[in-house]
Amino acid sequence: VVVLRDATPRLAAAAAGREGLARFIALYEQAPVGVVLHGGDGRILEANPCFQRLVGRSLDELRALRAADLSPPE
C-alpha cells in the first residue's frame, strides 16, 4: 500500500513562517529603539543592540539582571 500526500501547502506555510521570522529578527536587530524581553520573574532574556548601547551593557551582562535592576528604586 502506498499513500501519497501533496505536501506543497505545508511546505509553503513553513517557508512563509521562516520568511516572517527572518523579517522580525531583522526588524528587532536593527530597530532604532531599545527593545527588551524579560521573563515572568523579571529576568532579562533578550535585548536588541540598541538597548545594549543605551545601557552600556552586553547581552550576557543584561541576562544576569532583572528589569527592575535597571531603574531607580523610587
N, C-alpha and C positions, 0 to 999 in steps of 0.2 A: 504494500500500500504506500503510495506516495501522495503527500499533501503539499500543495504549493500555495503560498500566500503572497500576495503582492505587498512588499514591504515599502513601496515607494512613499506612501503618505507618512509612515512612521519615520523613515529616513529624512524626508523633507522637514518634518517637525523638529527632529533632532538638530538638523543643520540650522534651522531658523533660531532655535534656542541657543546654539553656540554663537551665532552671529549677534544675537541680542545681548548675550553675556559679554562678548568682546566689546560691544559698544558701551555697555555700562561700565566696564572696567576702565576703558579709555577715558570716559567722562569723569569718573571718580579720580583717576590718577592725575588728570590734567585740570581739574576744577580750580578756579581762581579763589575759591573759599575753602576754609578748613572744614573737613568732614571727619567725624569720629564715630565709631561703632563701639558700644560697650554692652557688656552682658547684664543680666538681671542683678548681679551683685555689684555692679558699678565698675568692674574691671574693664580696662580698655582692651579691646580685641583688635581693632584696626584703626588706622589714622592715615589719611592721604598725605602726600608730600607737602602740600600747602600748610596743613595743620602742624606737621612736624617742624617746618620752618618757623611758623608763628610762635610756637612754644620753645623752640631751640632744643628739641629732644629727638632722639632717634625712635623708631618704632619699637625696638627692643626696650628702651628706657620707658616708653609710654606703657607698654604691656605690663610693666611691674607696678603700675599705678591704678588708682581708681579715678573716675572722672572728678569726684569731689576733691581729690588731691591737687587739682589744677586751679581751684578757685579759692578765694579767701573765705575764712570761716563765717565772716559776717555777711 
